[in-house]
Amino acid sequence: MIRGILANSHFGEDFLKDFRIPKYVLVPESKSENVADVPQCPVLVFINSKSGGQLGGNLLVTYRSLLNENQVYDLGQEAPDKGLSRIYANLEMLKHNGDEFATKIQERLRIIVAGGDGTAGWLLGVVSDLRLSHSPPIATVPLGTGNNLPFAFGWGKKNPGTDAQSVKHFLDQVKRAKEMKIDSWHILMRMRKPKEGPCDPIAPLDLPHSLHAFGRVSDSNELNVEGCHTFRGGFWNYFSMGMDAQVSYAFHTERKLHPEKFKNQLTNQATYAKITHSQGWFSSPSQSTSRNIAIAEFAKVKIMKKNHGQWEDLQIPPNIKSIVILNLPSFSGGFNPWGVPARRHNGGFAPAYVDDGLVEVVGFRDAWHGLVLLAPKGHGTRLAQAHRIRFEFHKGVIDHTYMRIDGEPWKQPLPVDDETIMVEISHLHQVNILARHGCRSRSVHNPESHSSEGNEEEDWDDEETRESAEYKKFGAADTFKLPEEIDITHLS
């Protein structure tokens, strides 16, 4: 009750004036308006009305009741590139005509996007593609299931309230948020047209229309090579291959076949846990199945540590069965597989930053290894930090593997003859994002945000499996969750 009274007293009658944008700025050929003051934090709001069940629709209604309805967009009705292109074209025309109000609106403009990680990535991709002289920073409302993007920048993982007071509280946080940059990463997959068998990514790959969209390039595209199939896409958070992608693929396949069984978040997590166990990822090495194959047995990996550097072979330990290429410090429900390397004995590795043009390459041996993420300073096997990374797949012990981009998995056929499949990940662009103070994401341009020496971790021994009774009792991240009915005392 007291908290509610304090919240209500915090937002006065003029509070919303800091965020509202006049209609003539938003709608071309509208009548000019005499507005006394430029809003301190003008916002454009994009909401996926289908995200979060009924929450997306409710949030849309609330924002439109508080702001100019023309500055609040339903992504189910109009793609963001159309809305943003129209608004920026109008802003440029107004600026050309000497409208100083429009100039200041453009300088101060911020974007709010409400939806899951896919929706947030969609907006980030659109803003990236527009190549604006100063891209508006983006705040992400956690309205999905994973919510890795908002969690990494301090906006939380829990779905927000949709009432007017909750929305005002979020707007206030947006006004106070700091601006950061975030790297984006391009994925190129190329393969010779096989003499037999498929090579296209196999469903349930179902990505949004954004930078994430992973699909075949046209014959006229400059990336196309005669005699090859070429696919491209990208990610903001992570690309993974192997163990975790296989479990995710099985889960998504089951959900597509029986959507009625996946309406409860707790039920979804329990199903994920059972699939993890049934796939054999809690088996000991001596019990490994044909599905439980080490990455090094079917792929060669090369990295480029700096832009315009030289390719170097990356030696993958023979027991690594899953690789994660990480851009943000949030994976599998908010865990950080890279951790914070200790400077005094870091083996050449540095802390991870979201704007340094590098991805972190982390490996996992099995699901037991994944449990290290539950420990306060746990991390996977650190393999590399790279500006570019290339996987080369050859005919070998398996005919397919599994891959995942920001939570969306697919089954990838591998060569059936002597031809090679190549996947290359490289740095693409940067966009501006809004972060709350104290968030877990760090900028390379903000030295005071770096962890102090006293707070840095003591490196774990990556080559030793920690499976003591004290260690096993923690539960697990979704990807590595152990079913409750499994007695861990019988598992090696």
FENURMO-V605398 format. One record per residue. N is the residue number from 1. RES is the residue in one letter. PSI is psi in degrees with one decimal (* if undefined). Layout:
N;RES;PSI  N;RES;PSI
This chain:
1;M;-49.7  2;I;-41.9  3;R;-39.5  4;G;-39.9  5;I;-43.4  6;L;-39.6  7;A;-43.2  8;N;-38.0  9;S;-20.0  10;H;-31.5  11;F;102.2  12;G;-176.0  13;E;-31.1  14;D;3.2  15;F;-46.6  16;L;-15.4  17;K;-23.3  18;D;-13.7  19;F;-20.3  20;R;141.9  21;I;130.1  22;P;150.8  23;K;-38.6  24;Y;-23.3  25;V;-28.5  26;L;-32.0  27;V;113.7  28;P;144.7  29;E;15.6  30;S;159.4  31;K;138.1  32;S;149.3  33;E;145.8  34;N;106.1  35;V;127.0  36;A;-51.6  37;D;143.4  38;V;130.9  39;P;140.8  40;Q;-33.7  41;C;67.8  42;P;136.5  43;V;147.7  44;L;134.4  45;V;125.7  46;F;122.2  47;I;129.6  48;N;99.9  49;S;-13.8  50;K;-6.2  51;S;149.9  52;G;30.5  53;G;-123.5  54;Q;-13.1  55;L;-41.7  56;G;-45.9  57;G;-41.0  58;N;-39.5  59;L;-38.1  60;L;-45.9  61;V;-43.0  62;T;-47.1  63;Y;-40.5  64;R;-26.8  65;S;-24.7  66;L;-32.5  67;L;179.7  68;N;122.9  69;E;-20.9  70;N;-11.3  71;Q;8.2  72;V;119.5  73;Y;137.9  74;D;113.0  75;L;-13.9  76;G;-14.4  77;Q;-30.5  78;E;134.3  79;A;146.2  80;P;-28.5  81;D;-34.9  82;K;-46.2  83;G;-46.0  84;L;-40.7  85;S;-41.5  86;R;-44.1  87;I;-43.5  88;Y;-31.8  89;A;-40.1  90;N;-40.0  91;L;-43.0  92;E;-38.5  93;M;-43.3  94;L;-41.7  95;K;-40.9  96;H;-31.0  97;N;8.7  98;G;18.7  99;D;99.9  100;E;-28.9  101;F;-46.5  102;A;-36.1  103;T;-44.4  104;K;-33.2  105;I;-46.2  106;Q;-38.3  107;E;-33.6  108;R;-4.6  109;L;136.5  110;R;153.9  111;I;139.8  112;I;130.4  113;V;128.3  114;A;119.9  115;G;-164.6  116;G;-175.4  117;D;-34.4  118;G;-41.6  119;T;-44.0  120;A;-42.7  121;G;-33.9  122;W;-49.3  123;L;-44.1  124;L;-41.7  125;G;-41.3  126;V;-46.9  127;V;-38.5  128;S;-43.9  129;D;-26.5  130;L;-21.3  131;R;52.0  132;L;153.3  133;S;-35.4  134;H;103.4  135;S;136.2  136;P;136.5  137;P;150.5  138;I;130.6  139;A;137.7  140;T;122.9  141;V;123.2  142;P;98.0  143;L;7.9  144;G;-152.0  145;T;-51.3  146;G;-47.8  147;N;39.2  148;N;-38.8  149;L;-54.4  150;P;-35.1  151;F;-38.8  152;A;-23.8  153;F;19.6  154;G;9.8  155;W;0.9  156;G;176.8  157;K;-17.3  158;K;137.4  159;N;134.5  160;P;167.9  161;G;153.1  162;T;3.6  163;D;168.2  164;A;-40.0  165;Q;-39.4  166;S;-40.6  167;V;-41.3  168;K;-39.6  169;H;-41.1  170;F;-41.9  171;L;-40.1  172;D;-39.3  173;Q;-37.4  174;V;-41.9  175;K;-33.5  176;R;-10.2  177;A;154.2  178;K;155.6  179;E;131.2  180;M;166.2  181;K;153.7  182;I;135.3  183;D;148.9  184;S;154.0  185;W;135.2  186;H;139.6  187;I;129.4  188;L;124.7  189;M;126.5  190;R;139.3  191;M;145.1  192;R;142.9  193;K;117.3  194;P;150.9  195;K;-29.4  196;E;158.0  197;G;161.8  198;P;164.1  199;C;-13.8  200;D;146.4  201;P;137.1  202;I;135.7  203;A;154.5  204;P;29.8  205;L;119.5  206;D;82.0  207;L;153.5  208;P;168.5  209;H;84.7  210;S;-165.6  211;L;-25.9  212;H;-23.0  213;A;118.6  214;F;109.1  215;G;171.6  216;R;136.6  217;V;154.7  218;S;165.3  219;D;-27.0  220;S;-8.4  221;N;141.4  222;E;-20.0  223;L;-15.0  224;N;140.4  225;V;130.3  226;E;135.6  227;G;1.7  228;C;155.3  229;H;130.8  230;T;131.5  231;F;152.1  232;R;158.9  233;G;-160.1  234;G;174.0  235;F;159.5  236;W;-30.5  237;N;-64.5  238;Y;157.5  239;F;134.8  240;S;159.8  241;M;139.4  242;G;-133.9  243;M;-58.7  244;D;-35.9  245;A;-34.4  246;Q;-44.1  247;V;-43.4  248;S;-39.3  249;Y;-44.9  250;A;-40.2  251;F;-48.2  252;H;-35.7  253;T;-45.7  254;E;-39.4  255;R;-34.2  256;K;-34.5  257;L;-35.2  258;H;67.4  259;P;-25.6  260;E;-17.7  261;K;-0.8  262;F;49.2  263;K;-4.6  264;N;130.3  265;Q;-40.5  266;L;-40.1  267;T;-40.8  268;N;-43.4  269;Q;-38.6  270;A;-41.0  271;T;-41.6  272;Y;-41.4  273;A;-43.7  274;K;-38.5  275;I;-41.6  276;T;-44.6  277;H;-42.5  278;S;-26.4  279;Q;-10.5  280;G;15.9  281;W;-5.9  282;F;11.0  283;S;155.7  284;S;160.7  285;P;-36.4  286;S;-16.1  287;Q;9.6  288;S;140.4  289;T;178.8  290;S;-21.0  291;R;-21.7  292;N;68.1  293;I;138.2  294;A;144.7  295;I;-40.6  296;A;-17.3  297;E;-17.9  298;F;3.1  299;A;142.3  300;K;142.3  301;V;132.3  302;K;148.8  303;I;154.5  304;M;115.6  305;K;-27.5  306;K;157.8  307;N;132.9  308;H;25.9  309;G;-163.9  310;Q;146.4  311;W;137.0  312;E;143.4  313;D;134.0  314;L;118.6  315;Q;115.8  316;I;121.4  317;P;143.3  318;P;-13.4  319;N;3.8  320;I;121.9  321;K;-1.0  322;S;137.2  323;I;135.7  324;V;126.2  325;I;108.8  326;L;130.6  327;N;-35.3  328;L;155.8  329;P;46.6  330;S;118.6  331;F;140.8  332;S;55.1  333;G;18.1  334;G;3.3  335;F;157.8  336;N;96.4  337;P;-24.1  338;W;-34.8  339;G;-156.6  340;V;100.1  341;P;138.9  342;A;133.0  343;R;-29.5  344;R;-19.9  345;H;65.0  346;N;-0.1  347;G;23.8  348;G;-3.6  349;F;149.3  350;A;164.1  351;P;156.6  352;A;136.2  353;Y;148.1  354;V;-1.0  355;D;25.9  356;D;5.4  357;G;19.6  358;L;144.5  359;V;154.4  360;E;132.5  361;V;117.4  362;V;141.6  363;G;153.1  364;F;141.2  365;R;-44.1  366;D;-173.7  367;A;-31.3  368;W;-40.0  369;H;-35.0  370;G;-23.3  371;L;-14.3  372;V;-22.6  373;L;-16.5  374;L;-21.2  375;A;149.8  376;P;-35.1  377;K;22.4  378;G;153.2  379;H;165.3  380;G;-170.3  381;T;112.0  382;R;124.3  383;L;-39.1  384;A;162.7  385;Q;129.2  386;A;151.8  387;H;-29.9  388;R;150.4  389;I;140.4  390;R;131.5  391;F;133.8  392;E;119.9  393;F;131.7  394;H;165.3  395;K;128.8  396;G;-140.6  397;V;-15.8  398;I;157.0  399;D;-0.4  400;H;161.7  401;T;-175.6  402;Y;140.4  403;M;160.5  404;R;134.9  405;I;116.2  406;D;45.3  407;G;-9.0  408;E;112.9  409;P;160.0  410;W;162.0  411;K;123.9  412;Q;110.6  413;P;144.1  414;L;168.1  415;P;139.7  416;V;-6.4  417;D;-149.3  418;D;6.4  419;E;160.6  420;T;141.6  421;I;134.3  422;M;133.8  423;V;123.3  424;E;132.1  425;I;128.4  426;S;155.4  427;H;138.4  428;L;-74.9  429;H;-171.9  430;Q;147.6  431;V;167.2  432;N;139.3  433;I;154.4  434;L;136.9  435;A;142.0  436;R;150.4  437;H;136.5  438;G;6.5  439;C;164.7  440;R;-19.2  441;S;142.5  442;R;146.7  443;S;139.0  444;V;-17.6  445;H;7.2  446;N;77.3  447;P;-32.4  448;E;-12.9  449;S;-9.8  450;H;151.2  451;S;138.9  452;S;158.8  453;E;-37.6  454;G;-19.7  455;N;-1.6  456;E;154.2  457;E;160.0  458;E;127.3  459;D;135.5  460;W;155.0  461;D;105.2  462;D;-23.6  463;E;0.2  464;E;134.5  465;T;124.7  466;R;101.5  467;E;30.7  468;S;163.7  469;A;-38.7  470;E;-37.6  471;Y;-39.0  472;K;-15.6  473;K;-4.8  474;F;-15.4  475;G;-156.8  476;A;163.2  477;A;158.0  478;D;-42.7  479;T;-32.2  480;F;17.1  481;K;133.7  482;L;125.5  483;P;141.6  484;E;-30.7  485;E;-6.7  486;I;126.6  487;D;109.1  488;I;-15.9  489;T;-16.3  490;H;4.3  491;L;136.5  492;S;*
